[in-house]
Amino acid sequence: MFDKHAVDDYRSITAPDALRDRVFRAADKPKRLPARIVSVVGVIAACLVLLLTMTLRPHVQSDIVFSDDRSLSSTSTLNVPVSISARSNAAQYAAFTVSCEGSLTLDTDDSLFVCDEDGTFLSEFPYNTFGAVSVYWYINTPEASFTVNGVSYTLNADEDRGTFTIVQD
């Protein structure tokens, strides 16, 4: 079928030594894991990190909700009783609502005025209720604090930008 001389010429061909060494070294390397296995293991690891982070965070209240537009307003636009207006001595206020699925206990020593669902300002703290309360913070100082169900929060006012933030301590 093939010429004997052509077969002998074919068998006499040898690879250079450098090429043989590269081939043998490449064959000795361990095989890489398929990309699919690596991505599945990565997703499982990320889920475990999220799960541990969410379960190990101390004092996080998932049932407390703060609602507002995070902007400061002029006190002249707020109709409040004369006794409170005289005590406020502030140019701006922050208004927000604190709501909770169950009972809500709010306590503060700062210049916060709290009103119940009827719009009546409260003067005795801690205040216990169910549902929601409206909080008006008269900005006498750029920072105030309060607690909701035993968890401390800090209000920070940025009067230059006209905004405020609520941060859990």
N, C-alpha and C positions, 0 to 999 in steps of 0.2 A: 504494500500500500504506500509507504513512504520510502524514499531512497535512504539506504543505510548511511550514506555519507552525510545527509542532511540531519538525520537523527543523532549521529555522533557529534556534529557541530553544535546542535541544540544542547546536548548534555554537557558539553565542555564550557558552556557559559556559566560563570559564577558571579555572585554579587560582590561588590567591594566590601572590605571588612568593616568600614565605618557604617555602611548601610545595614549590614547584618546586626551590628551592635545596637543601632537605633531601633530596629524592629524588635529585638529581644527585650530591650528596656521598656518599650511601649507595651509589650505583652505582659510584663511583670507588674504594671501599675494596677492598683485595685479599681474595680469598676465604680463609677459614680451612681448614686441613687437616682432613679428617674425623677424628673422634675415634678411629677404629679404627687409622689410620696412626700417630697420636701414641702410642697405647698399645703398638703393636708396636715402635716405635722405642724407647720407654721400657723395655720388657722386654729388648730386645737390649742396650741400654746397661747395664742392671743386671747382665745375665749377663757382659758384658765386665769390669765392675768386679770381680765376684766371681772370675772367672777370673784376672785380673791380681793380685788380692789373694792368692789361694791359691798362685800360682806364684812370686810375688816375696817371700814371707815367708821370711826367712833362718832357718836352724837349727831348723826345725820337724820334729820326729820323729813321723811318723804311725804308726810301728810300735810305739811304746812305750805301754804301758797301765798306769795306776795304778788299783788297786782297793782299796776299803775303805769304811767308813761315815763317814769324816772326823770321828770323835769320839775324844776322849782317854779313856784308862782308867786306873784306879789300878794302880800297880806292885805292890801287894800281891796282886792277882789273877793276876799272871803268874808262872808257875813257871820260874825261870831258875837257872842254876848259881850257886853261892855267890860265885864270883870276880866274876861280872858284877853280881850284886846289890850287892856291896860297892862296885863302881866306879860304879854308876848314880847313887846319891845323889839320886834324883828321886822325886817323889810321883806323877807321871803319866807315861804314855808314849803314843805314837801308833804304831799298827801298820798297815802297808799292804803290798801286794804290787806289785812291779814286774815286768811281763812284757813279752816282746819276741818277735817272730816268728823272729828269727835269734839271732845271738850277742848277749850282753848283757855290758857292762863297767860295773861300778859302782865308784865311788871316792868316799871321804869322809874328812874329818879331824875331823868333829864327833862328838857323842855318839850316833851311830847304831850300832846293833848289827844285823848282818845274819846271817840263818841260811839255810842251803841247804835243798834239798827234804827232807833227812833230819832237819831241826831242829837241826843243829849250828851253833853260833855261829862266825862267821868273824872272824879277827883281822888278816888280811893283805889290804891293798888296793893296787892295784885288784884287784877280784874279777871273774873272767871265767867265764861260764857260758852255757848255752843255756836258753831257756824263761823261768823266773820265779825270783825270790828274795823272801823275806819280810824286811821292814825293820821294826825296832823302834827308835823314837826316844825316848830318855829325856829328858824335858823339864827340862834344867838351865838352858837359856836359851830365850827365846821364839823364837829363830831358829836354823836350822841349814841347811847346804847340802851338796849332793852332785851328782855328775855321773853320767849314764847315757849310755853311748856317746858321750862327749865333750860332751854338752849339759848345761849347768848348771841346777839346780833349787834353789829355796829353800823350806824348810818354815817356816811361820809358825804359832805356837801362840797360841790365845786361851784361856788357862786360866780366865778368868771365865765364858766360854760353854761351855767343855769341848770345843772344836772346833779343828781345824787345817786349813791349806790348803797345797797344793803349787803353786808358781808357777814357770813356766819363765823363766829369766833372759834 
